[in-house]
Amino acid sequence: MIPTYYRPGDNATITLIKGGVITGTVKNLNGDPLIAISVRAIRVRDAEGKPIPFQISLRDRLTDDRGVYRLYALPPGTYVVAAGGAHHDLALPNSADRFRS
């Protein structure tokens, strides 16, 4: 399988099953892994596609020494995955959030 790379601002569709896992690698513009960067999954829709009235971050984790993160035990739904930047408990990341190297 050929890996797919996304840049900040790109859209990606990820389909999860009950107890799903999202994993990936956070890298800087030079392709170097970013270590100890906070990554969070923010559930924005439930399994039926209905909007979540209060979006909260689920399963915050830090990247490891390879820039890899793993967000697990996620309930079915639609998520926004954010890395780095300020932590927002009740709001989606905004354009002011940046990756830190």
Biopython code that builds the backbone (N, CA, C, O; Angstrom):
import numpy as np
from Bio.PDB.StructureBuilder import StructureBuilder

atoms = [
    (1, "MET", "N", (0.838, -1.175, 0.000)),
    (1, "MET", "CA", (0.000, 0.000, 0.000)),
    (1, "MET", "C", (0.885, 1.241, 0.000)),
    (1, "MET", "O", (1.830, 1.332, 0.784)),
    (2, "ILE", "N", (0.586, 2.182, -0.863)),
    (2, "ILE", "CA", (1.333, 3.431, -0.951)),
    (2, "ILE", "C", (0.816, 4.385, 0.120)),
    (2, "ILE", "O", (-0.388, 4.628, 0.194)),
    (3, "PRO", "N", (1.715, 4.937, 0.962)),
    (3, "PRO", "CA", (1.256, 5.857, 2.012)),
    (3, "PRO", "C", (0.693, 7.139, 1.417)),
    (3, "PRO", "O", (1.126, 7.593, 0.358)),
    (4, "THR", "N", (-0.275, 7.711, 2.116)),
    (4, "THR", "CA", (-0.857, 8.984, 1.728)),
    (4, "THR", "C", (-0.370, 10.039, 2.702)),
    (4, "THR", "O", (-0.413, 9.836, 3.915)),
    (5, "TYR", "N", (0.091, 11.156, 2.180)),
    (5, "TYR", "CA", (0.589, 12.240, 3.019)),
    (5, "TYR", "C", (-0.378, 13.407, 2.943)),
    (5, "TYR", "O", (-0.887, 13.742, 1.873)),
    (6, "TYR", "N", (-0.626, 14.024, 4.099)),
    (6, "TYR", "CA", (-1.510, 15.179, 4.180)),
    (6, "TYR", "C", (-0.729, 16.359, 4.716)),
    (6, "TYR", "O", (0.221, 16.192, 5.481)),
    (7, "ARG", "N", (-1.127, 17.543, 4.316)),
    (7, "ARG", "CA", (-0.517, 18.776, 4.801)),
    (7, "ARG", "C", (-1.540, 19.526, 5.634)),
    (7, "ARG", "O", (-2.740, 19.294, 5.488)),
    (8, "PRO", "N", (-1.092, 20.421, 6.503)),
    (8, "PRO", "CA", (-2.053, 21.207, 7.294)),
    (8, "PRO", "C", (-3.082, 21.865, 6.369)),
    (8, "PRO", "O", (-2.728, 22.501, 5.376)),
    (9, "GLY", "N", (-4.349, 21.699, 6.713)),
    (9, "GLY", "CA", (-5.435, 22.262, 5.921)),
    (9, "GLY", "C", (-6.059, 21.273, 4.963)),
    (9, "GLY", "O", (-7.158, 21.524, 4.469)),
    (10, "ASP", "N", (-5.385, 20.124, 4.668)),
    (10, "ASP", "CA", (-5.972, 19.103, 3.801)),
    (10, "ASP", "C", (-7.091, 18.382, 4.535)),
    (10, "ASP", "O", (-7.107, 18.344, 5.765)),
    (11, "ASN", "N", (-8.024, 17.812, 3.789)),
    (11, "ASN", "CA", (-9.102, 17.008, 4.363)),
    (11, "ASN", "C", (-8.798, 15.534, 4.164)),
    (11, "ASN", "O", (-8.291, 15.129, 3.118)),
    (12, "ALA", "N", (-9.109, 14.741, 5.170)),
    (12, "ALA", "CA", (-8.942, 13.296, 5.080)),
    (12, "ALA", "C", (-10.187, 12.641, 5.662)),
    (12, "ALA", "O", (-10.716, 13.106, 6.672)),
    (13, "THR", "N", (-10.656, 11.573, 5.041)),
    (13, "THR", "CA", (-11.791, 10.818, 5.557)),
    (13, "THR", "C", (-11.264, 9.519, 6.139)),
    (13, "THR", "O", (-10.574, 8.755, 5.464)),
    (14, "ILE", "N", (-11.598, 9.277, 7.406)),
    (14, "ILE", "CA", (-11.166, 8.061, 8.093)),
    (14, "ILE", "C", (-12.417, 7.388, 8.636)),
    (14, "ILE", "O", (-13.169, 8.005, 9.390)),
    (15, "THR", "N", (-12.651, 6.140, 8.267)),
    (15, "THR", "CA", (-13.801, 5.392, 8.763)),
    (15, "THR", "C", (-13.342, 4.488, 9.902)),
    (15, "THR", "O", (-12.402, 3.709, 9.744)),
    (16, "LEU", "N", (-14.011, 4.595, 11.057)),
    (16, "LEU", "CA", (-13.640, 3.818, 12.228)),
    (16, "LEU", "C", (-14.734, 2.827, 12.599)),
    (16, "LEU", "O", (-15.913, 3.053, 12.326)),
    (17, "ILE", "N", (-14.330, 1.733, 13.221)),
    (17, "ILE", "CA", (-15.275, 0.803, 13.803)),
    (17, "ILE", "C", (-15.291, 1.043, 15.307)),
    (17, "ILE", "O", (-14.445, 1.771, 15.827)),
    (18, "LYS", "N", (-16.240, 0.441, 16.009)),
    (18, "LYS", "CA", (-16.318, 0.597, 17.460)),
    (18, "LYS", "C", (-14.971, 0.245, 18.087)),
    (18, "LYS", "O", (-14.373, -0.790, 17.795)),
    (19, "GLY", "N", (-14.520, 1.139, 18.952)),
    (19, "GLY", "CA", (-13.221, 0.920, 19.577)),
    (19, "GLY", "C", (-12.081, 1.150, 18.604)),
    (19, "GLY", "O", (-11.009, 0.560, 18.739)),
    (20, "GLY", "N", (-12.316, 2.009, 17.623)),
    (20, "GLY", "CA", (-11.342, 2.249, 16.570)),
    (20, "GLY", "C", (-10.069, 2.916, 17.059)),
    (20, "GLY", "O", (-10.006, 3.453, 18.165)),
    (21, "VAL", "N", (-9.064, 2.868, 16.207)),
    (21, "VAL", "CA", (-7.749, 3.437, 16.490)),
    (21, "VAL", "C", (-7.364, 4.355, 15.335)),
    (21, "VAL", "O", (-7.553, 4.014, 14.167)),
    (22, "ILE", "N", (-6.826, 5.510, 15.671)),
    (22, "ILE", "CA", (-6.220, 6.390, 14.678)),
    (22, "ILE", "C", (-4.744, 6.455, 15.021)),
    (22, "ILE", "O", (-4.378, 6.731, 16.163)),
    (23, "THR", "N", (-3.902, 6.203, 14.041)),
    (23, "THR", "CA", (-2.463, 6.285, 14.257)),
    (23, "THR", "C", (-1.826, 7.001, 13.081)),
    (23, "THR", "O", (-2.370, 7.006, 11.977)),
    (24, "GLY", "N", (-0.694, 7.593, 13.317)),
    (24, "GLY", "CA", (0.006, 8.300, 12.249)),
    (24, "GLY", "C", (1.327, 8.828, 12.743)),
    (24, "GLY", "O", (1.749, 8.538, 13.862)),
    (25, "THR", "N", (1.973, 9.600, 11.907)),
    (25, "THR", "CA", (3.263, 10.186, 12.228)),
    (25, "THR", "C", (3.190, 11.685, 11.986)),
    (25, "THR", "O", (2.670, 12.130, 10.962)),
    (26, "VAL", "N", (3.708, 12.457, 12.923)),
    (26, "VAL", "CA", (3.755, 13.912, 12.784)),
    (26, "VAL", "C", (5.187, 14.288, 12.426)),
    (26, "VAL", "O", (6.134, 13.946, 13.134)),
    (27, "LYS", "N", (5.321, 15.005, 11.305)),
    (27, "LYS", "CA", (6.648, 15.412, 10.828)),
    (27, "LYS", "C", (6.654, 16.906, 10.528)),
    (27, "LYS", "O", (5.607, 17.509, 10.295)),
    (28, "ASN", "N", (7.848, 17.493, 10.538)),
    (28, "ASN", "CA", (7.976, 18.898, 10.160)),
    (28, "ASN", "C", (8.099, 19.002, 8.647)),
    (28, "ASN", "O", (8.050, 17.988, 7.951)),
    (29, "LEU", "N", (8.258, 20.210, 8.134)),
    (29, "LEU", "CA", (8.327, 20.417, 6.681)),
    (29, "LEU", "C", (9.513, 19.723, 6.031)),
    (29, "LEU", "O", (9.488, 19.442, 4.833)),
    (30, "ASN", "N", (10.556, 19.443, 6.816)),
    (30, "ASN", "CA", (11.731, 18.737, 6.283)),
    (30, "ASN", "C", (11.559, 17.223, 6.322)),
    (30, "ASN", "O", (12.431, 16.487, 5.861)),
    (31, "GLY", "N", (10.432, 16.755, 6.873)),
    (31, "GLY", "CA", (10.193, 15.315, 6.961)),
    (31, "GLY", "C", (10.753, 14.672, 8.213)),
    (31, "GLY", "O", (10.739, 13.448, 8.342)),
    (32, "ASP", "N", (11.252, 15.493, 9.150)),
    (32, "ASP", "CA", (11.794, 14.970, 10.399)),
    (32, "ASP", "C", (10.658, 14.745, 11.389)),
    (32, "ASP", "O", (9.740, 15.561, 11.458)),
    (33, "PRO", "N", (10.697, 13.648, 12.166)),
    (33, "PRO", "CA", (9.630, 13.399, 13.139)),
    (33, "PRO", "C", (9.619, 14.434, 14.249)),
    (33, "PRO", "O", (10.669, 14.893, 14.697)),
    (34, "LEU", "N", (8.420, 14.797, 14.688)),
    (34, "LEU", "CA", (8.262, 15.720, 15.811)),
    (34, "LEU", "C", (7.996, 14.899, 17.066)),
    (34, "LEU", "O", (7.041, 14.125, 17.126)),
    (35, "ILE", "N", (8.845, 15.078, 18.056)),
    (35, "ILE", "CA", (8.822, 14.274, 19.273)),
    (35, "ILE", "C", (8.072, 15.011, 20.378)),
    (35, "ILE", "O", (8.210, 16.225, 20.527)),
    (36, "ALA", "N", (7.278, 14.273, 21.150)),
    (36, "ALA", "CA", (6.542, 14.795, 22.312)),
    (36, "ALA", "C", (5.576, 15.923, 21.925)),
    (36, "ALA", "O", (5.410, 16.889, 22.670)),
    (37, "ILE", "N", (4.949, 15.792, 20.763)),
    (37, "ILE", "CA", (3.933, 16.745, 20.321)),
    (37, "ILE", "C", (2.567, 16.194, 20.732)),
    (37, "ILE", "O", (2.287, 15.013, 20.524)),
    (38, "SER", "N", (1.729, 17.029, 21.305)),
    (38, "SER", "CA", (0.387, 16.612, 21.697)),
    (38, "SER", "C", (-0.477, 16.387, 20.455)),
    (38, "SER", "O", (-0.545, 17.242, 19.571)),
    (39, "VAL", "N", (-1.133, 15.231, 20.401)),
    (39, "VAL", "CA", (-2.067, 14.901, 19.323)),
    (39, "VAL", "C", (-3.385, 14.558, 19.978)),
    (39, "VAL", "O", (-3.416, 13.825, 20.967)),
    (40, "ARG", "N", (-4.477, 15.079, 19.439)),
    (40, "ARG", "CA", (-5.786, 14.837, 20.045)),
    (40, "ARG", "C", (-6.830, 14.547, 18.978)),
    (40, "ARG", "O", (-6.759, 15.056, 17.860)),
    (41, "ALA", "N", (-7.798, 13.719, 19.347)),
    (41, "ALA", "CA", (-8.937, 13.415, 18.486)),
    (41, "ALA", "C", (-10.145, 14.149, 19.059)),
    (41, "ALA", "O", (-10.489, 13.982, 20.229)),
    (42, "ILE", "N", (-10.778, 14.954, 18.229)),
    (42, "ILE", "CA", (-11.942, 15.724, 18.659)),
    (42, "ILE", "C", (-13.152, 15.177, 17.911)),
    (42, "ILE", "O", (-13.243, 15.296, 16.689)),
    (43, "ARG", "N", (-14.067, 14.586, 18.641)),
    (43, "ARG", "CA", (-15.260, 13.987, 18.029)),
    (43, "ARG", "C", (-16.245, 15.091, 17.682)),
    (43, "ARG", "O", (-16.678, 15.836, 18.561)),
    (44, "VAL", "N", (-16.606, 15.202, 16.388)),
    (44, "VAL", "CA", (-17.492, 16.272, 15.944)),
    (44, "VAL", "C", (-18.859, 15.753, 15.477)),
    (44, "VAL", "O", (-19.813, 16.525, 15.385)),
    (45, "ARG", "N", (-18.956, 14.449, 15.182)),
    (45, "ARG", "CA", (-20.236, 13.834, 14.801)),
    (45, "ARG", "C", (-20.303, 12.437, 15.403)),
    (45, "ARG", "O", (-19.285, 11.767, 15.575)),
    (46, "ASP", "N", (-21.534, 12.009, 15.723)),
    (46, "ASP", "CA", (-21.706, 10.665, 16.276)),
    (46, "ASP", "C", (-21.737, 9.635, 15.148)),
    (46, "ASP", "O", (-21.522, 9.976, 13.985)),
    (47, "ALA", "N", (-22.005, 8.375, 15.494)),
    (47, "ALA", "CA", (-21.998, 7.287, 14.522)),
    (47, "ALA", "C", (-23.042, 7.468, 13.424)),
    (47, "ALA", "O", (-22.864, 6.962, 12.315)),
    (48, "GLU", "N", (-24.131, 8.183, 13.717)),
    (48, "GLU", "CA", (-25.183, 8.423, 12.731)),
    (48, "GLU", "C", (-24.946, 9.706, 11.934)),
    (48, "GLU", "O", (-25.751, 10.057, 11.072)),
    (49, "GLY", "N", (-23.866, 10.392, 12.213)),
    (49, "GLY", "CA", (-23.548, 11.612, 11.488)),
    (49, "GLY", "C", (-24.139, 12.878, 12.084)),
    (49, "GLY", "O", (-24.040, 13.954, 11.494)),
    (50, "LYS", "N", (-24.762, 12.749, 13.269)),
    (50, "LYS", "CA", (-25.339, 13.925, 13.924)),
    (50, "LYS", "C", (-24.235, 14.725, 14.618)),
    (50, "LYS", "O", (-23.350, 14.148, 15.250)),
    (51, "PRO", "N", (-24.290, 16.066, 14.496)),
    (51, "PRO", "CA", (-23.270, 16.884, 15.156)),
    (51, "PRO", "C", (-23.266, 16.692, 16.673)),
    (51, "PRO", "O", (-24.318, 16.520, 17.289)),
    (52, "ILE", "N", (-22.092, 16.723, 17.254)),
    (52, "ILE", "CA", (-21.927, 16.652, 18.704)),
    (52, "ILE", "C", (-22.061, 18.084, 19.231)),
    (52, "ILE", "O", (-21.313, 18.960, 18.798)),
    (53, "PRO", "N", (-23.000, 18.348, 20.161)),
    (53, "PRO", "CA", (-23.197, 19.726, 20.618)),
    (53, "PRO", "C", (-21.986, 20.320, 21.338)),
    (53, "PRO", "O", (-21.713, 21.513, 21.201)),
    (54, "PHE", "N", (-21.266, 19.514, 22.095)),
    (54, "PHE", "CA", (-20.087, 19.993, 22.818)),
    (54, "PHE", "C", (-18.905, 19.144, 22.388)),
    (54, "PHE", "O", (-18.749, 18.007, 22.832)),
    (55, "GLN", "N", (-18.076, 19.705, 21.522)),
    (55, "GLN", "CA", (-16.927, 18.968, 21.023)),
    (55, "GLN", "C", (-15.835, 18.983, 22.069)),
    (55, "GLN", "O", (-15.415, 20.043, 22.533)),
    (56, "ILE", "N", (-15.379, 17.802, 22.434)),
    (56, "ILE", "CA", (-14.297, 17.701, 23.406)),
    (56, "ILE", "C", (-13.206, 16.810, 22.842)),
    (56, "ILE", "O", (-13.448, 15.950, 21.996)),
    (57, "SER", "N", (-12.030, 17.034, 23.323)),
    (57, "SER", "CA", (-10.893, 16.242, 22.903)),
    (57, "SER", "C", (-10.936, 14.893, 23.598)),
    (57, "SER", "O", (-11.090, 14.818, 24.817)),
    (58, "LEU", "N", (-10.801, 13.828, 22.819)),
    (58, "LEU", "CA", (-10.766, 12.478, 23.370)),
    (58, "LEU", "C", (-9.391, 11.871, 23.106)),
    (58, "LEU", "O", (-8.850, 12.001, 22.008)),
    (59, "ARG", "N", (-8.847, 11.227, 24.088)),
    (59, "ARG", "CA", (-7.614, 10.462, 23.927)),
    (59, "ARG", "C", (-6.406, 11.274, 23.512)),
    (59, "ARG", "O", (-5.767, 10.957, 22.508)),
    (60, "ASP", "N", (-6.083, 12.297, 24.248)),
    (60, "ASP", "CA", (-4.862, 13.063, 23.977)),
    (60, "ASP", "C", (-3.647, 12.173, 24.225)),
    (60, "ASP", "O", (-3.588, 11.450, 25.220)),
    (61, "ARG", "N", (-2.699, 12.233, 23.327)),
    (61, "ARG", "CA", (-1.454, 11.472, 23.472)),
    (61, "ARG", "C", (-0.303, 12.305, 22.930)),
    (61, "ARG", "O", (-0.509, 13.249, 22.167)),
    (62, "LEU", "N", (0.913, 11.946, 23.333)),
    (62, "LEU", "CA", (2.121, 12.582, 22.806)),
    (62, "LEU", "C", (2.756, 11.668, 21.771)),
    (62, "LEU", "O", (2.665, 10.444, 21.867)),
    (63, "THR", "N", (3.402, 12.278, 20.779)),
    (63, "THR", "CA", (4.138, 11.473, 19.810)),
    (63, "THR", "C", (5.364, 10.870, 20.497)),
    (63, "THR", "O", (5.886, 11.414, 21.470)),
    (64, "ASP", "N", (5.808, 9.727, 19.960)),
    (64, "ASP", "CA", (6.980, 9.066, 20.538)),
    (64, "ASP", "C", (8.257, 9.580, 19.867)),
    (64, "ASP", "O", (8.239, 10.600, 19.179)),
    (65, "ASP", "N", (9.359, 8.865, 20.075)),
    (65, "ASP", "CA", (10.652, 9.310, 19.544)),
    (65, "ASP", "C", (10.749, 9.211, 18.026)),
    (65, "ASP", "O", (11.722, 9.676, 17.433)),
    (66, "ARG", "N", (9.723, 8.594, 17.386)),
    (66, "ARG", "CA", (9.671, 8.523, 15.918)),
    (66, "ARG", "C", (8.609, 9.458, 15.347)),
    (66, "ARG", "O", (8.377, 9.478, 14.138)),
    (67, "GLY", "N", (7.955, 10.241, 16.234)),
    (67, "GLY", "CA", (6.881, 11.124, 15.800)),
    (67, "GLY", "C", (5.549, 10.403, 15.632)),
    (67, "GLY", "O", (4.601, 10.969, 15.088)),
    (68, "VAL", "N", (5.472, 9.158, 16.096)),
    (68, "VAL", "CA", (4.277, 8.330, 15.929)),
    (68, "VAL", "C", (3.311, 8.538, 17.096)),
    (68, "VAL", "O", (3.728, 8.634, 18.250)),
    (69, "TYR", "N", (2.010, 8.605, 16.779)),
    (69, "TYR", "CA", (0.968, 8.673, 17.802)),
    (69, "TYR", "C", (-0.035, 7.558, 17.555)),
    (69, "TYR", "O", (-0.162, 7.052, 16.440)),
    (70, "ARG", "N", (-0.743, 7.185, 18.610)),
    (70, "ARG", "CA", (-1.795, 6.173, 18.523)),
    (70, "ARG", "C", (-2.915, 6.588, 19.459)),
    (70, "ARG", "O", (-2.732, 6.643, 20.675)),
    (71, "LEU", "N", (-4.085, 6.883, 18.882)),
    (71, "LEU", "CA", (-5.275, 7.264, 19.641)),
    (71, "LEU", "C", (-6.224, 6.075, 19.575)),
    (71, "LEU", "O", (-6.689, 5.718, 18.493)),
    (72, "TYR", "N", (-6.516, 5.462, 20.709)),
    (72, "TYR", "CA", (-7.259, 4.201, 20.702)),
    (72, "TYR", "C", (-8.530, 4.288, 21.541)),
    (72, "TYR", "O", (-8.754, 5.257, 22.266)),
    (73, "ALA", "N", (-9.351, 3.254, 21.422)),
    (73, "ALA", "CA", (-10.627, 3.120, 22.140)),
    (73, "ALA", "C", (-11.575, 4.274, 21.807)),
    (73, "ALA", "O", (-12.274, 4.786, 22.682)),
    (74, "LEU", "N", (-11.591, 4.671, 20.550)),
    (74, "LEU", "CA", (-12.455, 5.769, 20.114)),
    (74, "LEU", "C", (-13.839, 5.238, 19.751)),
    (74, "LEU", "O", (-13.953, 4.259, 19.013)),
    (75, "PRO", "N", (-14.890, 5.876, 20.264)),
    (75, "PRO", "CA", (-16.244, 5.469, 19.872)),
    (75, "PRO", "C", (-16.497, 5.847, 18.415)),
    (75, "PRO", "O", (-15.832, 6.742, 17.893)),
    (76, "PRO", "N", (-17.446, 5.183, 17.746)),
    (76, "PRO", "CA", (-17.738, 5.502, 16.346)),
    (76, "PRO", "C", (-18.126, 6.969, 16.181)),
    (76, "PRO", "O", (-18.772, 7.556, 17.050)),
    (77, "GLY", "N", (-17.730, 7.538, 15.078)),
    (77, "GLY", "CA", (-18.077, 8.921, 14.805)),
    (77, "GLY", "C", (-17.103, 9.554, 13.845)),
    (77, "GLY", "O", (-16.266, 8.876, 13.251)),
    (78, "THR", "N", (-17.217, 10.856, 13.697)),
    (78, "THR", "CA", (-16.342, 11.651, 12.843)),
    (78, "THR", "C", (-15.444, 12.483, 13.749)),
    (78, "THR", "O", (-15.906, 13.104, 14.706)),
    (79, "TYR", "N", (-14.161, 12.482, 13.433)),
    (79, "TYR", "CA", (-13.171, 13.153, 14.274)),
    (79, "TYR", "C", (-12.342, 14.153, 13.482)),
    (79, "TYR", "O", (-12.124, 13.996, 12.281)),
    (80, "VAL", "N", (-11.892, 15.171, 14.175)),
    (80, "VAL", "CA", (-10.836, 16.045, 13.703)),
    (80, "VAL", "C", (-9.615, 15.679, 14.532)),
    (80, "VAL", "O", (-9.679, 15.655, 15.761)),
    (81, "VAL", "N", (-8.506, 15.396, 13.867)),
    (81, "VAL", "CA", (-7.272, 15.070, 14.573)),
    (81, "VAL", "C", (-6.359, 16.283, 14.473)),
    (81, "VAL", "O", (-6.077, 16.775, 13.380)),
    (82, "ALA", "N", (-5.898, 16.760, 15.630)),
    (82, "ALA", "CA", (-5.053, 17.950, 15.685)),
    (82, "ALA", "C", (-3.746, 17.618, 16.393)),
    (82, "ALA", "O", (-3.724, 16.864, 17.366)),
    (83, "ALA", "N", (-2.664, 18.188, 15.892)),
    (83, "ALA", "CA", (-1.348, 17.982, 16.501)),
    (83, "ALA", "C", (-0.711, 19.328, 16.770)),
    (83, "ALA", "O", (-0.783, 20.238, 15.944)),
    (84, "GLY", "N", (-0.080, 19.451, 17.942)),
    (84, "GLY", "CA", (0.624, 20.676, 18.290)),
    (84, "GLY", "C", (-0.330, 21.805, 18.600)),
    (84, "GLY", "O", (-1.533, 21.590, 18.748)),
    (85, "GLY", "N", (0.201, 23.002, 18.697)),
    (85, "GLY", "CA", (-0.619, 24.176, 18.961)),
    (85, "GLY", "C", (-1.167, 24.191, 20.366)),
    (85, "GLY", "O", (-0.844, 23.342, 21.197)),
    (86, "ALA", "N", (-2.009, 25.183, 20.609)),
    (86, "ALA", "CA", (-2.647, 25.321, 21.917)),
    (86, "ALA", "C", (-3.695, 24.237, 22.087)),
    (86, "ALA", "O", (-4.279, 23.781, 21.103)),
    (87, "HIS", "N", (-3.938, 23.825, 23.301)),
    (87, "HIS", "CA", (-4.940, 22.804, 23.593)),
    (87, "HIS", "C", (-6.306, 23.467, 23.748)),
    (87, "HIS", "O", (-6.457, 24.415, 24.519)),
    (88, "HIS", "N", (-7.290, 22.972, 23.019)),
    (88, "HIS", "CA", (-8.652, 23.512, 23.062)),
    (88, "HIS", "C", (-9.591, 22.418, 23.514)),
    (88, "HIS", "O", (-9.858, 21.493, 22.747)),
    (89, "ASP", "N", (-10.105, 22.489, 24.738)),
    (89, "ASP", "CA", (-11.022, 21.461, 25.215)),
    (89, "ASP", "C", (-12.391, 21.533, 24.558)),
    (89, "ASP", "O", (-12.994, 20.499, 24.271)),
    (90, "LEU", "N", (-12.888, 22.736, 24.317)),
    (90, "LEU", "CA", (-14.250, 22.871, 23.820)),
    (90, "LEU", "C", (-14.321, 23.539, 22.454)),
    (90, "LEU", "O", (-15.392, 23.991, 22.048)),
    (91, "ALA", "N", (-13.220, 23.609, 21.748)),
    (91, "ALA", "CA", (-13.243, 24.246, 20.435)),
    (91, "ALA", "C", (-12.322, 23.500, 19.482)),
    (91, "ALA", "O", (-11.342, 22.877, 19.893)),
    (92, "LEU", "N", (-12.654, 23.575, 18.218)),
    (92, "LEU", "CA", (-11.801, 22.973, 17.209)),
    (92, "LEU", "C", (-10.534, 23.790, 17.043)),
    (92, "LEU", "O", (-10.533, 24.997, 17.283)),
    (93, "PRO", "N", (-9.439, 23.128, 16.629)),
    (93, "PRO", "CA", (-8.220, 23.887, 16.378)),
    (93, "PRO", "C", (-8.482, 24.950, 15.313)),
    (93, "PRO", "O", (-9.312, 24.756, 14.425)),
    (94, "ASN", "N", (-7.777, 26.060, 15.408)),
    (94, "ASN", "CA", (-7.973, 27.109, 14.422)),
    (94, "ASN", "C", (-6.673, 27.356, 13.658)),
    (94, "ASN", "O", (-5.653, 26.717, 13.914)),
    (95, "SER", "N", (-6.732, 28.287, 12.724)),
    (95, "SER", "CA", (-5.592, 28.539, 11.874)),
    (95, "SER", "C", (-4.383, 29.088, 12.627)),
    (95, "SER", "O", (-3.274, 29.087, 12.092)),
    (96, "ALA", "N", (-4.579, 29.554, 13.854)),
    (96, "ALA", "CA", (-3.452, 30.068, 14.641)),
    (96, "ALA", "C", (-2.635, 28.929, 15.253)),
    (96, "ALA", "O", (-1.502, 29.143, 15.684)),
    (97, "ASP", "N", (-3.204, 27.717, 15.292)),
    (97, "ASP", "CA", (-2.471, 26.572, 15.823)),
    (97, "ASP", "C", (-1.403, 26.165, 14.807)),
    (97, "ASP", "O", (-1.677, 26.090, 13.609)),
    (98, "ARG", "N", (-0.205, 25.906, 15.280)),
    (98, "ARG", "CA", (0.892, 25.555, 14.397)),
    (98, "ARG", "C", (1.625, 24.340, 14.968)),
    (98, "ARG", "O", (1.618, 24.100, 16.175)),
    (99, "PHE", "N", (2.262, 23.577, 14.065)),
    (99, "PHE", "CA", (3.152, 22.521, 14.509)),
    (99, "PHE", "C", (4.402, 23.169, 15.065)),
    (99, "PHE", "O", (4.840, 24.208, 14.572)),
    (100, "ARG", "N", (4.966, 22.571, 16.068)),
    (100, "ARG", "CA", (6.208, 23.085, 16.638)),
    (100, "ARG", "C", (7.313, 22.090, 16.351)),
    (100, "ARG", "O", (7.106, 20.883, 16.475)),
    (101, "SER", "N", (8.478, 22.576, 15.970)),
    (101, "SER", "CA", (9.596, 21.681, 15.685)),
    (101, "SER", "C", (10.650, 21.782, 16.762)),
    (101, "SER", "O", (11.671, 21.098, 16.692)),
]
sb = StructureBuilder()
sb.init_structure("model")
sb.init_model(0)
sb.init_chain("A")
sb.init_seg("    ")
for serial, (resi, resn, name, xyz) in enumerate(atoms, 1):
    if name == "N":
        sb.init_residue(resn, " ", resi, " ")
    sb.init_atom(name, np.array(xyz, "f"), 0.0, 1.0, " ", f" {name:<3s}", serial, name[0])
structure = sb.get_structure()
